[in-house]
């Protein structure tokens, strides 16, 4: 598993995702109408992450979800993060 550089990362993810200054994390925020919708999205992301065997950090609150992807073993972004980000975009 290789660590990707910022150009490789940005070329493969939608503009909804933000790349950290250190190029070691991508994140995306979702605004929803209420807690129930936010929880439903978290559950869908969780099922997807489990099927991919790659698990994001997720913050959940009333009307929002924040998703953070990084491959801790390599200290940066890997193909697994890109694949999961692309799959989350399709939910």
PyMOL Python script that loads the backbone (N, CA, C, O; Angstrom):
from pymol import cmd

cmd.read_pdbstr("""\
ATOM      1  N   UNK A   1       0.859  -1.174   0.000  1.00  0.00           N
ATOM      2  CA  UNK A   1       0.000   0.000   0.000  1.00  0.00           C
ATOM      3  C   UNK A   1       0.902   1.234   0.000  1.00  0.00           C
ATOM      4  O   UNK A   1       1.770   1.391   0.859  1.00  0.00           O
ATOM      5  N   UNK A   2       0.677   2.093  -0.976  1.00  0.00           N
ATOM      6  CA  UNK A   2       1.510   3.283  -1.124  1.00  0.00           C
ATOM      7  C   UNK A   2       0.794   4.543  -0.678  1.00  0.00           C
ATOM      8  O   UNK A   2      -0.421   4.675  -0.824  1.00  0.00           O
ATOM      9  N   UNK A   3       1.568   5.459  -0.135  1.00  0.00           N
ATOM     10  CA  UNK A   3       1.068   6.780   0.238  1.00  0.00           C
ATOM     11  C   UNK A   3       0.974   7.626  -1.033  1.00  0.00           C
ATOM     12  O   UNK A   3       1.936   7.714  -1.797  1.00  0.00           O
ATOM     13  N   UNK A   4      -0.187   8.246  -1.256  1.00  0.00           N
ATOM     14  CA  UNK A   4      -0.401   9.053  -2.457  1.00  0.00           C
ATOM     15  C   UNK A   4      -0.004  10.501  -2.207  1.00  0.00           C
ATOM     16  O   UNK A   4      -0.089  10.993  -1.081  1.00  0.00           O
ATOM     17  N   UNK A   5       0.435  11.184  -3.275  1.00  0.00           N
ATOM     18  CA  UNK A   5       0.735  12.614  -3.138  1.00  0.00           C
ATOM     19  C   UNK A   5      -0.520  13.440  -3.413  1.00  0.00           C
ATOM     20  O   UNK A   5      -1.534  12.910  -3.868  1.00  0.00           O
ATOM     21  N   UNK A   6      -0.445  14.719  -3.137  1.00  0.00           N
ATOM     22  CA  UNK A   6      -1.643  15.570  -3.225  1.00  0.00           C
ATOM     23  C   UNK A   6      -2.234  15.607  -4.631  1.00  0.00           C
ATOM     24  O   UNK A   6      -3.457  15.630  -4.772  1.00  0.00           O
ATOM     25  N   UNK A   7      -1.420  15.611  -5.658  1.00  0.00           N
ATOM     26  CA  UNK A   7      -1.950  15.626  -7.028  1.00  0.00           C
ATOM     27  C   UNK A   7      -2.709  14.345  -7.343  1.00  0.00           C
ATOM     28  O   UNK A   7      -3.764  14.385  -7.976  1.00  0.00           O
ATOM     29  N   UNK A   8      -2.173  13.202  -6.903  1.00  0.00           N
ATOM     30  CA  UNK A   8      -2.840  11.919  -7.127  1.00  0.00           C
ATOM     31  C   UNK A   8      -4.173  11.874  -6.382  1.00  0.00           C
ATOM     32  O   UNK A   8      -5.165  11.361  -6.899  1.00  0.00           O
ATOM     33  N   UNK A   9      -4.185  12.408  -5.181  1.00  0.00           N
ATOM     34  CA  UNK A   9      -5.398  12.400  -4.359  1.00  0.00           C
ATOM     35  C   UNK A   9      -6.474  13.277  -4.987  1.00  0.00           C
ATOM     36  O   UNK A   9      -7.594  12.823  -5.221  1.00  0.00           O
ATOM     37  N   UNK A  10      -6.134  14.526  -5.257  1.00  0.00           N
ATOM     38  CA  UNK A  10      -7.114  15.489  -5.761  1.00  0.00           C
ATOM     39  C   UNK A  10      -7.670  15.095  -7.126  1.00  0.00           C
ATOM     40  O   UNK A  10      -8.802  15.450  -7.456  1.00  0.00           O
ATOM     41  N   UNK A  11      -6.895  14.375  -7.916  1.00  0.00           N
ATOM     42  CA  UNK A  11      -7.355  13.944  -9.237  1.00  0.00           C
ATOM     43  C   UNK A  11      -8.422  12.859  -9.144  1.00  0.00           C
ATOM     44  O   UNK A  11      -9.151  12.620 -10.107  1.00  0.00           O
ATOM     45  N   UNK A  12      -8.517  12.200  -7.983  1.00  0.00           N
ATOM     46  CA  UNK A  12      -9.397  11.043  -7.866  1.00  0.00           C
ATOM     47  C   UNK A  12     -10.613  11.246  -6.971  1.00  0.00           C
ATOM     48  O   UNK A  12     -11.495  10.389  -6.930  1.00  0.00           O
ATOM     49  N   UNK A  13     -10.673  12.362  -6.256  1.00  0.00           N
ATOM     50  CA  UNK A  13     -11.812  12.575  -5.351  1.00  0.00           C
ATOM     51  C   UNK A  13     -12.627  13.774  -5.818  1.00  0.00           C
ATOM     52  O   UNK A  13     -12.120  14.665  -6.500  1.00  0.00           O
ATOM     53  N   UNK A  14     -13.898  13.776  -5.435  1.00  0.00           N
ATOM     54  CA  UNK A  14     -14.759  14.901  -5.803  1.00  0.00           C
ATOM     55  C   UNK A  14     -14.380  16.130  -4.986  1.00  0.00           C
ATOM     56  O   UNK A  14     -13.702  16.033  -3.963  1.00  0.00           O
ATOM     57  N   UNK A  15     -14.826  17.269  -5.452  1.00  0.00           N
ATOM     58  CA  UNK A  15     -14.519  18.528  -4.756  1.00  0.00           C
ATOM     59  C   UNK A  15     -15.234  18.633  -3.413  1.00  0.00           C
ATOM     60  O   UNK A  15     -14.979  19.569  -2.656  1.00  0.00           O
ATOM     61  N   UNK A  16     -16.123  17.691  -3.103  1.00  0.00           N
ATOM     62  CA  UNK A  16     -16.768  17.666  -1.787  1.00  0.00           C
ATOM     63  C   UNK A  16     -15.797  17.274  -0.683  1.00  0.00           C
ATOM     64  O   UNK A  16     -16.030  17.571   0.489  1.00  0.00           O
ATOM     65  N   UNK A  17     -14.720  16.613  -1.050  1.00  0.00           N
ATOM     66  CA  UNK A  17     -13.710  16.185  -0.092  1.00  0.00           C
ATOM     67  C   UNK A  17     -12.630  17.243   0.033  1.00  0.00           C
ATOM     68  O   UNK A  17     -12.263  17.885  -0.951  1.00  0.00           O
ATOM     69  N   UNK A  18     -12.125  17.423   1.236  1.00  0.00           N
ATOM     70  CA  UNK A  18     -11.064  18.391   1.506  1.00  0.00           C
ATOM     71  C   UNK A  18      -9.808  17.634   1.922  1.00  0.00           C
ATOM     72  O   UNK A  18      -9.874  16.668   2.684  1.00  0.00           O
ATOM     73  N   UNK A  19      -8.688  18.076   1.422  1.00  0.00           N
ATOM     74  CA  UNK A  19      -7.393  17.490   1.749  1.00  0.00           C
ATOM     75  C   UNK A  19      -6.734  18.319   2.847  1.00  0.00           C
ATOM     76  O   UNK A  19      -6.678  19.545   2.752  1.00  0.00           O
ATOM     77  N   UNK A  20      -6.238  17.658   3.881  1.00  0.00           N
ATOM     78  CA  UNK A  20      -5.588  18.379   4.982  1.00  0.00           C
ATOM     79  C   UNK A  20      -4.289  19.022   4.502  1.00  0.00           C
ATOM     80  O   UNK A  20      -3.735  18.639   3.472  1.00  0.00           O
ATOM     81  N   UNK A  21      -3.818  19.994   5.258  1.00  0.00           N
ATOM     82  CA  UNK A  21      -2.577  20.699   4.911  1.00  0.00           C
ATOM     83  C   UNK A  21      -1.391  19.753   4.823  1.00  0.00           C
ATOM     84  O   UNK A  21      -0.486  19.970   4.017  1.00  0.00           O
ATOM     85  N   UNK A  22      -1.382  18.708   5.640  1.00  0.00           N
ATOM     86  CA  UNK A  22      -0.265  17.758   5.654  1.00  0.00           C
ATOM     87  C   UNK A  22      -0.411  16.664   4.604  1.00  0.00           C
ATOM     88  O   UNK A  22       0.458  15.801   4.481  1.00  0.00           O
ATOM     89  N   UNK A  23      -1.513  16.694   3.843  1.00  0.00           N
ATOM     90  CA  UNK A  23      -1.809  15.657   2.843  1.00  0.00           C
ATOM     91  C   UNK A  23      -1.929  14.271   3.469  1.00  0.00           C
ATOM     92  O   UNK A  23      -1.639  13.269   2.815  1.00  0.00           O
ATOM     93  N   UNK A  24      -2.354  14.208   4.729  1.00  0.00           N
ATOM     94  CA  UNK A  24      -2.434  12.922   5.405  1.00  0.00           C
ATOM     95  C   UNK A  24      -3.864  12.512   5.751  1.00  0.00           C
ATOM     96  O   UNK A  24      -4.080  11.503   6.424  1.00  0.00           O
ATOM     97  N   UNK A  25      -4.854  13.307   5.283  1.00  0.00           N
ATOM     98  CA  UNK A  25      -6.240  13.069   5.662  1.00  0.00           C
ATOM     99  C   UNK A  25      -7.154  13.745   4.651  1.00  0.00           C
ATOM    100  O   UNK A  25      -6.888  14.864   4.212  1.00  0.00           O
ATOM    101  N   UNK A  26      -8.240  13.054   4.281  1.00  0.00           N
ATOM    102  CA  UNK A  26      -9.294  13.708   3.511  1.00  0.00           C
ATOM    103  C   UNK A  26     -10.556  13.686   4.360  1.00  0.00           C
ATOM    104  O   UNK A  26     -10.788  12.752   5.128  1.00  0.00           O
ATOM    105  N   UNK A  27     -11.361  14.721   4.212  1.00  0.00           N
ATOM    106  CA  UNK A  27     -12.575  14.826   5.022  1.00  0.00           C
ATOM    107  C   UNK A  27     -13.720  15.364   4.182  1.00  0.00           C
ATOM    108  O   UNK A  27     -13.529  16.047   3.177  1.00  0.00           O
ATOM    109  N   UNK A  28     -14.913  15.025   4.640  1.00  0.00           N
ATOM    110  CA  UNK A  28     -16.119  15.526   3.991  1.00  0.00           C
ATOM    111  C   UNK A  28     -17.183  15.746   5.055  1.00  0.00           C
ATOM    112  O   UNK A  28     -17.340  14.938   5.971  1.00  0.00           O
ATOM    113  N   UNK A  29     -17.905  16.841   4.925  1.00  0.00           N
ATOM    114  CA  UNK A  29     -19.013  17.158   5.829  1.00  0.00           C
ATOM    115  C   UNK A  29     -20.330  17.044   5.085  1.00  0.00           C
ATOM    116  O   UNK A  29     -20.427  17.391   3.908  1.00  0.00           O
ATOM    117  N   UNK A  30     -21.334  16.556   5.782  1.00  0.00           N
ATOM    118  CA  UNK A  30     -22.685  16.439   5.252  1.00  0.00           C
ATOM    119  C   UNK A  30     -23.622  17.211   6.166  1.00  0.00           C
ATOM    120  O   UNK A  30     -23.530  17.106   7.389  1.00  0.00           O
ATOM    121  N   UNK A  31     -24.520  17.986   5.576  1.00  0.00           N
ATOM    122  CA  UNK A  31     -25.568  18.667   6.338  1.00  0.00           C
ATOM    123  C   UNK A  31     -26.877  17.948   6.055  1.00  0.00           C
ATOM    124  O   UNK A  31     -27.244  17.728   4.900  1.00  0.00           O
ATOM    125  N   UNK A  32     -27.581  17.582   7.132  1.00  0.00           N
ATOM    126  CA  UNK A  32     -28.834  16.852   7.011  1.00  0.00           C
ATOM    127  C   UNK A  32     -29.913  17.590   7.787  1.00  0.00           C
ATOM    128  O   UNK A  32     -29.630  18.560   8.491  1.00  0.00           O
ATOM    129  N   UNK A  33     -31.134  17.133   7.655  1.00  0.00           N
ATOM    130  CA  UNK A  33     -32.275  17.843   8.241  1.00  0.00           C
ATOM    131  C   UNK A  33     -32.480  17.601   9.729  1.00  0.00           C
ATOM    132  O   UNK A  33     -33.103  18.415  10.411  1.00  0.00           O
ATOM    133  N   UNK A  34     -31.957  16.485  10.238  1.00  0.00           N
ATOM    134  CA  UNK A  34     -32.184  16.168  11.645  1.00  0.00           C
ATOM    135  C   UNK A  34     -31.228  15.053  12.072  1.00  0.00           C
ATOM    136  O   UNK A  34     -30.418  14.568  11.282  1.00  0.00           O
ATOM    137  N   UNK A  35     -31.346  14.663  13.332  1.00  0.00           N
ATOM    138  CA  UNK A  35     -30.462  13.632  13.864  1.00  0.00           C
ATOM    139  C   UNK A  35     -30.726  12.276  13.210  1.00  0.00           C
ATOM    140  O   UNK A  35     -29.785  11.541  12.910  1.00  0.00           O
ATOM    141  N   UNK A  36     -31.983  11.945  12.991  1.00  0.00           N
ATOM    142  CA  UNK A  36     -32.329  10.646  12.407  1.00  0.00           C
ATOM    143  C   UNK A  36     -31.692  10.465  11.025  1.00  0.00           C
ATOM    144  O   UNK A  36     -31.167   9.394  10.721  1.00  0.00           O
ATOM    145  N   UNK A  37     -31.737  11.499  10.195  1.00  0.00           N
ATOM    146  CA  UNK A  37     -31.117  11.419   8.865  1.00  0.00           C
ATOM    147  C   UNK A  37     -29.599  11.293   8.971  1.00  0.00           C
ATOM    148  O   UNK A  37     -28.977  10.553   8.209  1.00  0.00           O
ATOM    149  N   UNK A  38     -29.016  12.008   9.907  1.00  0.00           N
ATOM    150  CA  UNK A  38     -27.567  11.926  10.111  1.00  0.00           C
ATOM    151  C   UNK A  38     -27.177  10.514  10.548  1.00  0.00           C
ATOM    152  O   UNK A  38     -26.203   9.954  10.046  1.00  0.00           O
ATOM    153  N   UNK A  39     -27.929   9.948  11.473  1.00  0.00           N
ATOM    154  CA  UNK A  39     -27.655   8.594  11.948  1.00  0.00           C
ATOM    155  C   UNK A  39     -27.827   7.574  10.824  1.00  0.00           C
ATOM    156  O   UNK A  39     -27.041   6.633  10.717  1.00  0.00           O
ATOM    157  N   UNK A  40     -28.840   7.752   9.995  1.00  0.00           N
ATOM    158  CA  UNK A  40     -29.053   6.855   8.859  1.00  0.00           C
ATOM    159  C   UNK A  40     -27.846   6.885   7.917  1.00  0.00           C
ATOM    160  O   UNK A  40     -27.405   5.841   7.437  1.00  0.00           O
ATOM    161  N   UNK A  41     -27.317   8.073   7.656  1.00  0.00           N
ATOM    162  CA  UNK A  41     -26.141   8.188   6.793  1.00  0.00           C
ATOM    163  C   UNK A  41     -24.936   7.512   7.437  1.00  0.00           C
ATOM    164  O   UNK A  41     -24.194   6.803   6.758  1.00  0.00           O
ATOM    165  N   UNK A  42     -24.733   7.717   8.722  1.00  0.00           N
ATOM    166  CA  UNK A  42     -23.614   7.080   9.417  1.00  0.00           C
ATOM    167  C   UNK A  42     -23.728   5.557   9.312  1.00  0.00           C
ATOM    168  O   UNK A  42     -22.730   4.874   9.086  1.00  0.00           O
ATOM    169  N   UNK A  43     -24.931   5.030   9.475  1.00  0.00           N
ATOM    170  CA  UNK A  43     -25.122   3.584   9.365  1.00  0.00           C
ATOM    171  C   UNK A  43     -24.800   3.072   7.961  1.00  0.00           C
ATOM    172  O   UNK A  43     -24.204   2.006   7.811  1.00  0.00           O
ATOM    173  N   UNK A  44     -25.188   3.822   6.942  1.00  0.00           N
ATOM    174  CA  UNK A  44     -24.871   3.423   5.560  1.00  0.00           C
ATOM    175  C   UNK A  44     -23.360   3.455   5.323  1.00  0.00           C
ATOM    176  O   UNK A  44     -22.800   2.545   4.712  1.00  0.00           O
ATOM    177  N   UNK A  45     -22.712   4.507   5.810  1.00  0.00           N
ATOM    178  CA  UNK A  45     -21.253   4.607   5.667  1.00  0.00           C
ATOM    179  C   UNK A  45     -20.581   3.465   6.425  1.00  0.00           C
ATOM    180  O   UNK A  45     -19.612   2.877   5.945  1.00  0.00           O
ATOM    181  N   UNK A  46     -21.102   3.156   7.609  1.00  0.00           N
ATOM    182  CA  UNK A  46     -20.545   2.064   8.406  1.00  0.00           C
ATOM    183  C   UNK A  46     -20.639   0.722   7.710  1.00  0.00           C
ATOM    184  O   UNK A  46     -19.681  -0.051   7.727  1.00  0.00           O
ATOM    185  N   UNK A  47     -21.774   0.433   7.101  1.00  0.00           N
ATOM    186  CA  UNK A  47     -21.945  -0.820   6.359  1.00  0.00           C
ATOM    187  C   UNK A  47     -20.976  -0.886   5.184  1.00  0.00           C
ATOM    188  O   UNK A  47     -20.352  -1.917   4.931  1.00  0.00           O
ATOM    189  N   UNK A  48     -20.863   0.217   4.479  1.00  0.00           N
ATOM    190  CA  UNK A  48     -19.947   0.293   3.338  1.00  0.00           C
ATOM    191  C   UNK A  48     -18.500   0.101   3.797  1.00  0.00           C
ATOM    192  O   UNK A  48     -17.747  -0.665   3.195  1.00  0.00           O
ATOM    193  N   UNK A  49     -18.123   0.795   4.856  1.00  0.00           N
ATOM    194  CA  UNK A  49     -16.760   0.694   5.377  1.00  0.00           C
ATOM    195  C   UNK A  49     -16.446  -0.733   5.815  1.00  0.00           C
ATOM    196  O   UNK A  49     -15.347  -1.234   5.574  1.00  0.00           O
ATOM    197  N   UNK A  50     -17.404  -1.379   6.452  1.00  0.00           N
ATOM    198  CA  UNK A  50     -17.194  -2.755   6.876  1.00  0.00           C
ATOM    199  C   UNK A  50     -16.981  -3.671   5.676  1.00  0.00           C
ATOM    200  O   UNK A  50     -16.123  -4.554   5.711  1.00  0.00           O
ATOM    201  N   UNK A  51     -17.758  -3.463   4.617  1.00  0.00           N
ATOM    202  CA  UNK A  51     -17.610  -4.302   3.424  1.00  0.00           C
ATOM    203  C   UNK A  51     -16.259  -4.065   2.748  1.00  0.00           C
ATOM    204  O   UNK A  51     -15.711  -4.972   2.121  1.00  0.00           O
ATOM    205  N   UNK A  52     -15.725  -2.854   2.873  1.00  0.00           N
ATOM    206  CA  UNK A  52     -14.417  -2.513   2.289  1.00  0.00           C
ATOM    207  C   UNK A  52     -13.265  -2.846   3.245  1.00  0.00           C
ATOM    208  O   UNK A  52     -12.099  -2.786   2.856  1.00  0.00           O
ATOM    209  N   UNK A  53     -13.591  -3.195   4.489  1.00  0.00           N
ATOM    210  CA  UNK A  53     -12.603  -3.439   5.541  1.00  0.00           C
ATOM    211  C   UNK A  53     -11.647  -2.259   5.700  1.00  0.00           C
ATOM    212  O   UNK A  53     -10.437  -2.425   5.850  1.00  0.00           O
ATOM    213  N   UNK A  54     -12.229  -1.074   5.664  1.00  0.00           N
ATOM    214  CA  UNK A  54     -11.456   0.159   5.856  1.00  0.00           C
ATOM    215  C   UNK A  54     -12.381   1.151   6.551  1.00  0.00           C
ATOM    216  O   UNK A  54     -13.411   1.530   5.994  1.00  0.00           O
ATOM    217  N   UNK A  55     -12.031   1.568   7.740  1.00  0.00           N
ATOM    218  CA  UNK A  55     -12.979   2.265   8.596  1.00  0.00           C
ATOM    219  C   UNK A  55     -12.582   3.713   8.851  1.00  0.00           C
ATOM    220  O   UNK A  55     -11.496   3.986   9.362  1.00  0.00           O
ATOM    221  N   UNK A  56     -13.474   4.646   8.489  1.00  0.00           N
ATOM    222  CA  UNK A  56     -13.202   6.073   8.693  1.00  0.00           C
ATOM    223  C   UNK A  56     -13.476   6.478  10.137  1.00  0.00           C
ATOM    224  O   UNK A  56     -14.109   5.746  10.897  1.00  0.00           O
ATOM    225  N   UNK A  57     -12.993   7.640  10.487  1.00  0.00           N
ATOM    226  CA  UNK A  57     -13.414   8.302  11.718  1.00  0.00           C
ATOM    227  C   UNK A  57     -14.637   9.129  11.341  1.00  0.00           C
ATOM    228  O   UNK A  57     -14.645   9.799  10.308  1.00  0.00           O
ATOM    229  N   UNK A  58     -15.662   9.081  12.176  1.00  0.00           N
ATOM    230  CA  UNK A  58     -16.920   9.760  11.868  1.00  0.00           C
ATOM    231  C   UNK A  58     -17.386  10.547  13.081  1.00  0.00           C
ATOM    232  O   UNK A  58     -17.415  10.023  14.194  1.00  0.00           O
ATOM    233  N   UNK A  59     -17.752  11.805  12.865  1.00  0.00           N
ATOM    234  CA  UNK A  59     -18.417  12.621  13.882  1.00  0.00           C
ATOM    235  C   UNK A  59     -19.882  12.741  13.489  1.00  0.00           C
ATOM    236  O   UNK A  59     -20.206  12.982  12.326  1.00  0.00           O
ATOM    237  N   UNK A  60     -20.757  12.572  14.464  1.00  0.00           N
ATOM    238  CA  UNK A  60     -22.195  12.604  14.251  1.00  0.00           C
ATOM    239  C   UNK A  60     -22.825  13.571  15.235  1.00  0.00           C
ATOM    240  O   UNK A  60     -22.505  13.568  16.424  1.00  0.00           O
ATOM    241  N   UNK A  61     -23.720  14.394  14.729  1.00  0.00           N
ATOM    242  CA  UNK A  61     -24.476  15.297  15.595  1.00  0.00           C
ATOM    243  C   UNK A  61     -25.797  15.633  14.943  1.00  0.00           C
ATOM    244  O   UNK A  61     -26.109  15.125  13.866  1.00  0.00           O
ATOM    245  N   UNK A  62     -26.567  16.477  15.578  1.00  0.00           N
ATOM    246  CA  UNK A  62     -27.872  16.851  15.055  1.00  0.00           C
ATOM    247  C   UNK A  62     -27.682  17.565  13.723  1.00  0.00           C
ATOM    248  O   UNK A  62     -27.179  18.688  13.679  1.00  0.00           O
ATOM    249  N   UNK A  63     -28.085  16.909  12.642  1.00  0.00           N
ATOM    250  CA  UNK A  63     -28.065  17.517  11.317  1.00  0.00           C
ATOM    251  C   UNK A  63     -26.713  17.543  10.627  1.00  0.00           C
ATOM    252  O   UNK A  63     -26.559  18.209   9.603  1.00  0.00           O
ATOM    253  N   UNK A  64     -25.726  16.829  11.169  1.00  0.00           N
ATOM    254  CA  UNK A  64     -24.438  16.817  10.467  1.00  0.00           C
ATOM    255  C   UNK A  64     -23.696  15.498  10.673  1.00  0.00           C
ATOM    256  O   UNK A  64     -23.871  14.796  11.669  1.00  0.00           O
ATOM    257  N   UNK A  65     -22.866  15.203   9.689  1.00  0.00           N
ATOM    258  CA  UNK A  65     -21.947  14.076   9.738  1.00  0.00           C
ATOM    259  C   UNK A  65     -20.628  14.561   9.151  1.00  0.00           C
ATOM    260  O   UNK A  65     -20.608  15.221   8.112  1.00  0.00           O
ATOM    261  N   UNK A  66     -19.541  14.234   9.813  1.00  0.00           N
ATOM    262  CA  UNK A  66     -18.205  14.538   9.302  1.00  0.00           C
ATOM    263  C   UNK A  66     -17.448  13.222   9.176  1.00  0.00           C
ATOM    264  O   UNK A  66     -17.411  12.424  10.112  1.00  0.00           O
ATOM    265  N   UNK A  67     -16.844  13.005   8.005  1.00  0.00           N
ATOM    266  CA  UNK A  67     -16.135  11.758   7.722  1.00  0.00           C
ATOM    267  C   UNK A  67     -14.666  12.093   7.464  1.00  0.00           C
ATOM    268  O   UNK A  67     -14.350  13.016   6.712  1.00  0.00           O
ATOM    269  N   UNK A  68     -13.786  11.337   8.091  1.00  0.00           N
ATOM    270  CA  UNK A  68     -12.340  11.531   7.956  1.00  0.00           C
ATOM    271  C   UNK A  68     -11.704  10.221   7.517  1.00  0.00           C
ATOM    272  O   UNK A  68     -11.903   9.183   8.149  1.00  0.00           O
ATOM    273  N   UNK A  69     -10.940  10.273   6.433  1.00  0.00           N
ATOM    274  CA  UNK A  69     -10.281   9.087   5.895  1.00  0.00           C
ATOM    275  C   UNK A  69      -8.776   9.270   5.883  1.00  0.00           C
ATOM    276  O   UNK A  69      -8.261  10.298   5.442  1.00  0.00           O
ATOM    277  N   UNK A  70      -8.086   8.266   6.370  1.00  0.00           N
ATOM    278  CA  UNK A  70      -6.634   8.224   6.357  1.00  0.00           C
ATOM    279  C   UNK A  70      -6.220   6.781   6.604  1.00  0.00           C
ATOM    280  O   UNK A  70      -6.925   6.030   7.278  1.00  0.00           O
ATOM    281  N   UNK A  71      -5.098   6.407   6.067  1.00  0.00           N
ATOM    282  CA  UNK A  71      -4.556   5.081   6.337  1.00  0.00           C
ATOM    283  C   UNK A  71      -3.450   5.258   7.367  1.00  0.00           C
ATOM    284  O   UNK A  71      -2.340   5.680   7.044  1.00  0.00           O
ATOM    285  N   UNK A  72      -3.772   4.931   8.600  1.00  0.00           N
ATOM    286  CA  UNK A  72      -2.865   5.204   9.711  1.00  0.00           C
ATOM    287  C   UNK A  72      -1.547   4.446   9.590  1.00  0.00           C
ATOM    288  O   UNK A  72      -0.505   4.945  10.014  1.00  0.00           O
ATOM    289  N   UNK A  73      -1.584   3.242   9.014  1.00  0.00           N
ATOM    290  CA  UNK A  73      -0.368   2.429   8.879  1.00  0.00           C
ATOM    291  C   UNK A  73       0.710   3.123   8.051  1.00  0.00           C
ATOM    292  O   UNK A  73       1.901   2.927   8.289  1.00  0.00           O
ATOM    293  N   UNK A  74       0.294   3.930   7.082  1.00  0.00           N
ATOM    294  CA  UNK A  74       1.277   4.602   6.215  1.00  0.00           C
ATOM    295  C   UNK A  74       1.377   6.101   6.504  1.00  0.00           C
ATOM    296  O   UNK A  74       2.199   6.800   5.910  1.00  0.00           O
ATOM    297  N   UNK A  75       0.547   6.582   7.407  1.00  0.00           N
ATOM    298  CA  UNK A  75       0.595   8.005   7.765  1.00  0.00           C
ATOM    299  C   UNK A  75       0.140   8.917   6.651  1.00  0.00           C
ATOM    300  O   UNK A  75       0.678  10.013   6.487  1.00  0.00           O
ATOM    301  N   UNK A  76      -0.845   8.484   5.879  1.00  0.00           N
ATOM    302  CA  UNK A  76      -1.324   9.316   4.783  1.00  0.00           C
ATOM    303  C   UNK A  76      -2.514   8.701   4.080  1.00  0.00           C
ATOM    304  O   UNK A  76      -3.226   7.864   4.634  1.00  0.00           O
ATOM    305  N   UNK A  77      -2.716   9.138   2.842  1.00  0.00           N
ATOM    306  CA  UNK A  77      -3.836   8.700   2.028  1.00  0.00           C
ATOM    307  C   UNK A  77      -3.379   7.561   1.118  1.00  0.00           C
ATOM    308  O   UNK A  77      -2.336   7.643   0.470  1.00  0.00           O
ATOM    309  N   UNK A  78      -4.179   6.502   1.086  1.00  0.00           N
ATOM    310  CA  UNK A  78      -3.882   5.358   0.218  1.00  0.00           C
ATOM    311  C   UNK A  78      -5.033   5.154  -0.760  1.00  0.00           C
ATOM    312  O   UNK A  78      -6.049   5.847  -0.707  1.00  0.00           O
ATOM    313  N   UNK A  79      -4.848   4.191  -1.649  1.00  0.00           N
ATOM    314  CA  UNK A  79      -5.912   3.836  -2.587  1.00  0.00           C
ATOM    315  C   UNK A  79      -7.183   3.409  -1.856  1.00  0.00           C
ATOM    316  O   UNK A  79      -8.286   3.645  -2.349  1.00  0.00           O
ATOM    317  N   UNK A  80      -7.041   2.787  -0.691  1.00  0.00           N
ATOM    318  CA  UNK A  80      -8.218   2.366   0.081  1.00  0.00           C
ATOM    319  C   UNK A  80      -9.058   3.575   0.486  1.00  0.00           C
ATOM    320  O   UNK A  80     -10.287   3.511   0.468  1.00  0.00           O
ATOM    321  N   UNK A  81      -8.400   4.676   0.850  1.00  0.00           N
ATOM    322  CA  UNK A  81      -9.128   5.893   1.224  1.00  0.00           C
ATOM    323  C   UNK A  81      -9.865   6.470   0.027  1.00  0.00           C
ATOM    324  O   UNK A  81     -11.015   6.895   0.140  1.00  0.00           O
ATOM    325  N   UNK A  82      -9.201   6.481  -1.113  1.00  0.00           N
ATOM    326  CA  UNK A  82      -9.808   7.002  -2.334  1.00  0.00           C
ATOM    327  C   UNK A  82     -11.029   6.163  -2.720  1.00  0.00           C
ATOM    328  O   UNK A  82     -12.091   6.700  -3.035  1.00  0.00           O
ATOM    329  N   UNK A  83     -10.861   4.847  -2.688  1.00  0.00           N
ATOM    330  CA  UNK A  83     -11.960   3.939  -3.037  1.00  0.00           C
ATOM    331  C   UNK A  83     -13.156   4.150  -2.115  1.00  0.00           C
ATOM    332  O   UNK A  83     -14.295   4.202  -2.580  1.00  0.00           O
ATOM    333  N   UNK A  84     -12.907   4.273  -0.814  1.00  0.00           N
ATOM    334  CA  UNK A  84     -14.007   4.471   0.128  1.00  0.00           C
ATOM    335  C   UNK A  84     -14.647   5.840  -0.062  1.00  0.00           C
ATOM    336  O   UNK A  84     -15.871   5.953   0.010  1.00  0.00           O
ATOM    337  N   UNK A  85     -13.859   6.877  -0.303  1.00  0.00           N
ATOM    338  CA  UNK A  85     -14.419   8.221  -0.551  1.00  0.00           C
ATOM    339  C   UNK A  85     -15.324   8.194  -1.781  1.00  0.00           C
ATOM    340  O   UNK A  85     -16.413   8.767  -1.763  1.00  0.00           O
ATOM    341  N   UNK A  86     -14.882   7.539  -2.836  1.00  0.00           N
ATOM    342  CA  UNK A  86     -15.695   7.455  -4.050  1.00  0.00           C
ATOM    343  C   UNK A  86     -16.995   6.695  -3.786  1.00  0.00           C
ATOM    344  O   UNK A  86     -18.044   7.068  -4.312  1.00  0.00           O
ATOM    345  N   UNK A  87     -16.939   5.646  -2.988  1.00  0.00           N
ATOM    346  CA  UNK A  87     -18.130   4.869  -2.670  1.00  0.00           C
ATOM    347  C   UNK A  87     -19.079   5.676  -1.789  1.00  0.00           C
ATOM    348  O   UNK A  87     -20.295   5.609  -1.970  1.00  0.00           O
ATOM    349  N   UNK A  88     -18.544   6.430  -0.846  1.00  0.00           N
ATOM    350  CA  UNK A  88     -19.386   7.282   0.010  1.00  0.00           C
ATOM    351  C   UNK A  88     -20.107   8.331  -0.829  1.00  0.00           C
ATOM    352  O   UNK A  88     -21.263   8.658  -0.558  1.00  0.00           O
ATOM    353  N   UNK A  89     -19.435   8.853  -1.835  1.00  0.00           N
ATOM    354  CA  UNK A  89     -20.072   9.835  -2.719  1.00  0.00           C
ATOM    355  C   UNK A  89     -21.300   9.278  -3.421  1.00  0.00           C
ATOM    356  O   UNK A  89     -22.179  10.043  -3.815  1.00  0.00           O
ATOM    357  N   UNK A  90     -21.379   7.969  -3.584  1.00  0.00           N
ATOM    358  CA  UNK A  90     -22.491   7.341  -4.296  1.00  0.00           C
ATOM    359  C   UNK A  90     -23.684   7.026  -3.390  1.00  0.00           C
ATOM    360  O   UNK A  90     -24.739   6.620  -3.878  1.00  0.00           O
ATOM    361  N   UNK A  91     -23.528   7.208  -2.091  1.00  0.00           N
ATOM    362  CA  UNK A  91     -24.638   6.919  -1.163  1.00  0.00           C
ATOM    363  C   UNK A  91     -25.726   7.943  -1.377  1.00  0.00           C
ATOM    364  O   UNK A  91     -26.757   7.897  -0.706  1.00  0.00           O
TER     365      UNK A  91
END
""", "prot")
cmd.dss("prot")
cmd.show_as("cartoon", "prot")
cmd.util.cbc("prot")
cmd.orient("prot")
